[in-house]
């Protein structure tokens, strides 16, 4: 009985950790793409205009 209880708790904690890691990765990707666009824009201003 206690073994099933531990498995249920561990599964919930594991699912929360995976969700947190996934959301963190998505935020970092969004931030990095924004910085890449800014870098491209700065380089265009420097060398084209």
Phi and psi in degrees as a GROMACS rama.xvg file:
@    title "Ramachandran Plot"
@    xaxis  label "Phi"
@    yaxis  label "Psi"
@TYPE xy
-69.2696  -28.5197  UNK-2
-64.9282  -43.1625  UNK-3
-64.2399  -38.3355  UNK-4
-62.9194  -42.5058  UNK-5
-66.6983  -39.0759  UNK-6
-64.1984  -40.8394  UNK-7
-64.2419  -45.1158  UNK-8
-64.1437  -45.0031  UNK-9
-62.154  -39.5663  UNK-10
-63.6537  -41.957  UNK-11
-66.0257  -44.1569  UNK-12
-62.728  -42.5118  UNK-13
-62.7701  -41.4407  UNK-14
-65.212  -39.8347  UNK-15
-65.5799  -41.6325  UNK-16
-63.5415  -42.1037  UNK-17
-63.3484  -42.4599  UNK-18
-63.056  -41.2185  UNK-19
-65.0007  -43.7734  UNK-20
-64.5149  -40.7122  UNK-21
-63.4853  -44.1038  UNK-22
-67.2285  -35.4965  UNK-23
-65.4308  -41.8614  UNK-24
-63.8431  -41.8929  UNK-25
-63.837  -39.9297  UNK-26
-64.9031  -41.2643  UNK-27
-65.1498  -40.0655  UNK-28
-64.2502  -41.0075  UNK-29
-64.2719  -42.8939  UNK-30
-65.2138  -42.1967  UNK-31
-68.6856  -37.9284  UNK-32
-66.2232  -35.4032  UNK-33
-65.2188  -41.2337  UNK-34
-69.2036  -33.0537  UNK-35
-65.5034  -43.4871  UNK-36
-62.8652  -37.7087  UNK-37
-66.0581  -40.6198  UNK-38
-62.9063  -44.2045  UNK-39
-62.4394  -42.2731  UNK-40
-62.5125  -43.6951  UNK-41
-63.3798  -40.8724  UNK-42
-66.882  -37.2582  UNK-43
-62.9565  -43.3707  UNK-44
-63.5791  -36.9152  UNK-45
-72.9538  -43.2144  UNK-46
-102.492  -20.5258  UNK-47
-98.7553  -46.4554  UNK-48
